[in-house]
């Protein structure tokens, strides 16, 4: 389950910030795992991914549209 969550994160995070953001998610996940256990850590991770998806997707769409518009 953790591998799936990080796979989704890898493909959704902006490429210019990928390494920094991915490391932050990983550190926070490990802290959550130590404090509350596996189930809560995975629940937290998926919650963060689902909360972040709309922002990531809208940014991708916006910048691709802007680049397309500039090419025209």
N, CA and C atoms as an extended XYZ file, in Angstrom:
216
Properties=species:S:1:pos:R:3:atomname:S:1:resname:S:1:resid:I:1 pbc="F F F"
N         0.823       -1.184        0.000 N   UNK     1
C         0.000        0.000        0.000 CA  UNK     1
C         0.874        1.258        0.000 C   UNK     1
N         1.952        1.246        0.786 N   UNK     2
C         2.860        2.397        0.825 CA  UNK     2
C         3.496        2.610       -0.545 C   UNK     2
N         3.890        1.527       -1.186 N   UNK     3
C         4.530        1.637       -2.489 CA  UNK     3
C         3.577        2.251       -3.507 C   UNK     3
N         2.317        1.893       -3.453 N   UNK     4
C         1.317        2.447       -4.362 CA  UNK     4
C         1.150        3.945       -4.127 C   UNK     4
N         1.103        4.339       -2.869 N   UNK     5
C         0.947        5.755       -2.540 CA  UNK     5
C         2.133        6.562       -3.038 C   UNK     5
N         3.339        6.070       -2.838 N   UNK     6
C         4.515        6.792       -3.306 CA  UNK     6
C         4.618        6.769       -4.833 C   UNK     6
N         4.120        5.725       -5.468 N   UNK     7
C         4.066        5.678       -6.929 CA  UNK     7
C         3.154        6.791       -7.458 C   UNK     7
N         1.983        6.929       -6.840 N   UNK     8
C         1.047        7.992       -7.232 CA  UNK     8
C         1.688        9.353       -7.005 C   UNK     8
N         2.324        9.514       -5.868 N   UNK     9
C         2.982       10.777       -5.556 CA  UNK     9
C         4.049       11.119       -6.587 C   UNK     9
N         4.836       10.129       -6.966 N   UNK    10
C         5.919       10.354       -7.931 CA  UNK    10
C         5.383       10.875       -9.257 C   UNK    10
N         4.227       10.413       -9.663 N   UNK    11
C         3.676       10.798      -10.955 CA  UNK    11
C         2.822       12.054      -10.902 C   UNK    11
N         2.524       12.531       -9.707 N   UNK    12
C         1.672       13.712       -9.575 CA  UNK    12
C         2.475       14.957       -9.174 C   UNK    12
N         3.537       14.769       -8.423 N   UNK    13
C         4.312       15.915       -7.952 CA  UNK    13
C         4.968       16.656       -9.117 C   UNK    13
N         5.070       17.973       -9.012 N   UNK    14
C         5.745       18.751      -10.062 CA  UNK    14
C         7.207       18.315      -10.194 C   UNK    14
N         7.681       18.193      -11.414 N   UNK    15
C         9.029       17.664      -11.641 CA  UNK    15
C        10.120       18.543      -11.044 C   UNK    15
N         9.919       19.862      -11.029 N   UNK    16
C        10.964       20.744      -10.511 CA  UNK    16
C        11.087       20.671       -8.984 C   UNK    16
N        10.059       20.232       -8.296 N   UNK    17
C        10.087       20.108       -6.836 CA  UNK    17
C         9.993       18.664       -6.376 C   UNK    17
N        10.066       17.726       -7.284 N   UNK    18
C         9.784       16.337       -6.965 CA  UNK    18
C        10.635       15.811       -5.815 C   UNK    18
N        11.942       15.968       -5.910 N   UNK    19
C        12.826       15.370       -4.909 CA  UNK    19
C        12.571       15.950       -3.517 C   UNK    19
N        12.450       17.261       -3.429 N   UNK    20
C        12.225       17.910       -2.142 CA  UNK    20
C        10.878       17.503       -1.538 C   UNK    20
N         9.821       17.583       -2.330 N   UNK    21
C         8.492       17.238       -1.825 CA  UNK    21
C         8.389       15.761       -1.464 C   UNK    21
N         8.956       14.902       -2.302 N   UNK    22
C         8.910       13.467       -2.049 CA  UNK    22
C         9.618       13.138       -0.739 C   UNK    22
N        10.783       13.748       -0.527 N   UNK    23
C        11.523       13.508        0.719 CA  UNK    23
C        10.729       13.991        1.927 C   UNK    23
N        10.064       15.127        1.804 N   UNK    24
C         9.253       15.629        2.904 CA  UNK    24
C         8.107       14.673        3.236 C   UNK    24
N         7.423       14.175        2.206 N   UNK    25
C         6.353       13.206        2.440 CA  UNK    25
C         6.900       11.950        3.116 C   UNK    25
N         8.063       11.505        2.674 N   UNK    26
C         8.648       10.291        3.232 CA  UNK    26
C         9.029       10.479        4.705 C   UNK    26
N         9.620       11.623        5.038 N   UNK    27
C        10.006       11.898        6.422 CA  UNK    27
C         8.778       11.979        7.319 C   UNK    27
N         7.759       12.683        6.861 N   UNK    28
C         6.542       12.814        7.660 CA  UNK    28
C         5.822       11.476        7.806 C   UNK    28
N         5.861       10.670        6.745 N   UNK    29
C         5.257        9.333        6.820 CA  UNK    29
C         5.967        8.483        7.871 C   UNK    29
N         7.299        8.520        7.854 N   UNK    30
C         8.061        7.727        8.827 CA  UNK    30
C         7.784        8.186       10.257 C   UNK    30
N         7.652        9.497       10.468 N   UNK    31
C         7.330       10.011       11.802 CA  UNK    31
C         5.946        9.540       12.238 C   UNK    31
N         4.997        9.581       11.321 N   UNK    32
C         3.639        9.121       11.622 CA  UNK    32
C         3.641        7.619       11.914 C   UNK    32
N         4.444        6.881       11.179 N   UNK    33
C         4.564        5.437       11.382 CA  UNK    33
C         5.107        5.128       12.775 C   UNK    33
N         6.126        5.876       13.204 N   UNK    34
C         6.716        5.653       14.530 CA  UNK    34
C         5.746        6.017       15.655 C   UNK    34
N         4.973        7.075       15.444 N   UNK    35
C         4.098        7.552       16.516 CA  UNK    35
C         2.788        6.779       16.618 C   UNK    35
N         2.174        6.481       15.482 N   UNK    36
C         0.817        5.937       15.525 CA  UNK    36
C         0.646        4.567       14.887 C   UNK    36
N         1.665        4.061       14.225 N   UNK    37
C         1.567        2.737       13.635 CA  UNK    37
C         1.277        2.765       12.145 C   UNK    37
N         1.305        1.575       11.564 N   UNK    38
C         1.201        1.419       10.114 CA  UNK    38
C        -0.139        1.891        9.557 C   UNK    38
N        -1.232        1.488       10.167 N   UNK    39
C        -2.553        1.832        9.631 CA  UNK    39
C        -2.761        3.344        9.587 C   UNK    39
N        -2.467        4.026       10.671 N   UNK    40
C        -2.659        5.474       10.723 CA  UNK    40
C        -1.687        6.205        9.806 C   UNK    40
N        -0.470        5.680        9.673 N   UNK    41
C         0.512        6.307        8.789 CA  UNK    41
C         0.043        6.221        7.339 C   UNK    41
N        -0.465        5.069        6.947 N   UNK    42
C        -0.948        4.932        5.570 CA  UNK    42
C        -2.210        5.750        5.348 C   UNK    42
N        -3.072        5.808        6.327 N   UNK    43
C        -4.270        6.636        6.235 CA  UNK    43
C        -3.885        8.109        6.094 C   UNK    43
N        -2.906        8.544        6.859 N   UNK    44
C        -2.424        9.923        6.779 CA  UNK    44
C        -1.848       10.204        5.389 C   UNK    44
N        -1.010        9.276        4.897 N   UNK    45
C        -0.368        9.465        3.596 CA  UNK    45
C        -1.394        9.578        2.478 C   UNK    45
N        -2.363        8.670        2.444 N   UNK    46
C        -3.395        8.731        1.400 CA  UNK    46
C        -4.249        9.986        1.545 C   UNK    46
N        -4.510       10.397        2.776 N   UNK    47
C        -5.260       11.629        2.991 CA  UNK    47
C        -4.519       12.838        2.436 C   UNK    47
N        -3.209       12.883        2.657 N   UNK    48
C        -2.410       13.997        2.139 CA  UNK    48
C        -2.372       13.983        0.612 C   UNK    48
N        -2.259       12.796        0.035 N   UNK    49
C        -2.238       12.696       -1.434 CA  UNK    49
C        -3.572       13.149       -2.008 C   UNK    49
N        -4.665       12.675       -1.435 N   UNK    50
C        -5.985       13.047       -1.956 CA  UNK    50
C        -6.265       14.532       -1.787 C   UNK    50
N        -5.796       15.128       -0.689 N   UNK    51
C        -5.972       16.572       -0.502 CA  UNK    51
C        -5.123       17.371       -1.486 C   UNK    51
N        -3.982       16.835       -1.876 N   UNK    52
C        -3.055       17.548       -2.759 CA  UNK    52
C        -3.395       17.401       -4.232 C   UNK    52
N        -4.087       16.338       -4.599 N   UNK    53
C        -4.363       16.064       -6.015 CA  UNK    53
C        -5.029       17.218       -6.772 C   UNK    53
N        -6.084       17.827       -6.254 N   UNK    54
C        -6.713       18.910       -7.026 CA  UNK    54
C        -5.748       20.051       -7.345 C   UNK    54
N        -4.916       20.422       -6.389 N   UNK    55
C        -3.947       21.490       -6.624 CA  UNK    55
C        -2.899       21.108       -7.643 C   UNK    55
N        -2.380       19.890       -7.542 N   UNK    56
C        -1.374       19.432       -8.494 CA  UNK    56
C        -1.947       19.336       -9.902 C   UNK    56
N        -3.135       18.770      -10.011 N   UNK    57
C        -3.750       18.586      -11.325 CA  UNK    57
C        -4.113       19.924      -11.949 C   UNK    57
N        -4.659       20.847      -11.158 N   UNK    58
C        -5.005       22.154      -11.730 CA  UNK    58
C        -3.754       22.908      -12.163 C   UNK    58
N        -2.657       22.776      -11.431 N   UNK    59
C        -1.408       23.427      -11.834 CA  UNK    59
C        -0.892       22.847      -13.147 C   UNK    59
N        -0.971       21.540      -13.285 N   UNK    60
C        -0.520       20.898      -14.528 CA  UNK    60
C        -1.359       21.380      -15.705 C   UNK    60
N        -2.674       21.379      -15.535 N   UNK    61
C        -3.568       21.809      -16.613 CA  UNK    61
C        -3.329       23.275      -16.951 C   UNK    61
N        -3.220       24.113      -15.921 N   UNK    62
C        -3.020       25.546      -16.155 CA  UNK    62
C        -1.736       25.798      -16.936 C   UNK    62
N        -0.617       25.214      -16.526 N   UNK    63
C         0.656       25.494      -17.190 CA  UNK    63
C         0.726       24.873      -18.578 C   UNK    63
N         0.108       23.745      -18.785 N   UNK    64
C         0.084       23.173      -20.135 CA  UNK    64
C        -0.765       24.023      -21.066 C   UNK    64
N        -1.879       24.527      -20.562 N   UNK    65
C        -2.725       25.418      -21.352 CA  UNK    65
C        -1.981       26.705      -21.683 C   UNK    65
N        -1.266       27.250      -20.709 N   UNK    66
C        -0.513       28.485      -20.930 CA  UNK    66
C         0.572       28.271      -21.980 C   UNK    66
N         1.283       27.163      -21.892 N   UNK    67
C         2.335       26.875      -22.880 CA  UNK    67
C         1.720       26.674      -24.274 C   UNK    67
N         0.620       25.972      -24.343 N   UNK    68
C        -0.047       25.753      -25.624 CA  UNK    68
C        -0.483       27.076      -26.221 C   UNK    68
N        -1.075       27.943      -25.404 N   UNK    69
C        -1.520       29.248      -25.847 CA  UNK    69
C        -0.337       30.083      -26.351 C   UNK    69
N         0.800       30.017      -25.704 N   UNK    70
C         1.973       30.760      -26.124 CA  UNK    70
C         2.545       30.223      -27.426 C   UNK    70
N         2.437       28.933      -27.656 N   UNK    71
C         2.917       28.379      -28.910 CA  UNK    71
C         2.077       28.847      -30.093 C   UNK    71
N         0.792       29.072      -29.851 N   UNK    72
C        -0.077       29.540      -30.925 CA  UNK    72
C         0.210       30.999      -31.206 C   UNK    72
